[in-house]
Amino acid sequence: MNRMRMIKVLTCLAGLIFAATLPLMAQLPPAVGPGLPVPANTPKPAETPSLANEAVGWLADLVRINTTNPPGNEQVAAKYVARILLKEGIPSEYLDLTPGRTALVARLRSSAVADPSRALLLVAHMDVVGVDPTKWTVDPFSAVMKSGYLYGRGALDDKGMLAANLAAFIALKRSKARLNRDVIFLATADEEQGGDASIKILIAKYWNKFAAGYALNEGGEVFLKNGKVQYVAVQASEKVAVNVAVIARGTSGHASRPTKDNAVVHLAEAVAKIGAYSAPVHFTTIVRRYFEGLAPLEDDEIGKWMRSLDAPDRGEHAQRVISDANPLWNSMMRDSIAPTMLSAGVRVNVIPAEARANLNIRLLPGDTIDALLVDLTKLVNDPQIHFELQPDAGLAAPPSSLESDFYATITRVVTQEFGGAPVLPFQSTGATDSAQLRLHNVQAYGLMPAPLEEEDFRRMHGDDERMPLASFTKGVNVLTKIVTEFAASK
Ligand SMILES: [Zn+2]
């Protein structure tokens, strides 16, 4: 879109939205509270297009709909979103998965005949992880707003993205812009458990409803420090989750006569060795570019070692320093193994015949579990120990291209919007729905465009999860700009 047309569209859009949302705005607290750190380049509330304020209301309503998975109950959230779309004159369709679990899809068409290879998919999941309410200082499902934050389970993961996607999608509709590609809105279910209502099943049953060449999803971040955006990490690849059972077998018997082949002891020794093990370092292109981009932003010491990760003489030492400095960096460079569950025994006075542990493994894309298990078998070196691959392992997907038009648009817009902050490609250590999309030739990128401090990232899946409102409204505006620039005709 050329500049004049863009200005026209945005002006028209702002006017429309402003008129439509005055009553709602009156109910909302200001997006920026007193004493709240305001991210660099965040527009003052008066300048914030009111669509972002509407989106705050949607986010609050979505947090109040409890979609804890299991059981999920995403259908209630899907109905809520469908009603909002309908008010805008956008029809949507429920994609039923299992009883009570439904995804929702809607489409803005560019032409009578769809070209899926050009289409842009905006995707977010409606389910959330559970809470331990005794650890929260507020009700996790009331969307309490205080000191400039909206508190609640899902405020970040992933209802923030859901509300932002909805806003960008509606902005495009209200602007009446001519589209050069279809834009598809998809609210998914069962992301947190990946079961019968997950994106995998959704793709198997309904792919033609949302087939696209490009997608924007969760998984990337706008990293805020001391009120300034340090960098923007755009997720273009992710590690592959695999669970492996470690099984120790021995002779059962009376606990008053201990034996050397006690399964509990053999399991404990094996787990201790695995816990101390570091898999070899492999660099993917994305991880290499991530560290290259990050090095100048870190302090001199860390920056120096980041630049030396590949050096033949001191690479190994550099890898150790960087691994020790941050568990995320460690996991980005190698297959990671976290023992997560232990079980053994039936009575306090019986030596059990079997003891089991679960290893949650995150493979680098390209590495295989078979090769890792060969190494672990050698490491443990105990004929009483066996490894057993558990079902539902993730599948390695090819990375999304760093040369695509969409990646270029994201880079251009976020650089402008966040004061020239560098854009780094990111390989997430956790899994998102994007891997399944990439396996279907979608150039999928992860970016939650609200700037967040480390302190807020840590609350994801944790207690007192919260969204800074100033960051959210900024994120909505950035997302709207990315989608408009990519999909509206110039
Ligand atoms: Zn999520």
Boltz pocket constraint, residues with backbone or C-beta under 6 A from the ligand:
constraints:
  - pocket:
      binder: B
      contacts: [[A, 125], [A, 157], [A, 158], [A, 191], [A, 218]]
      max_distance: 6.0
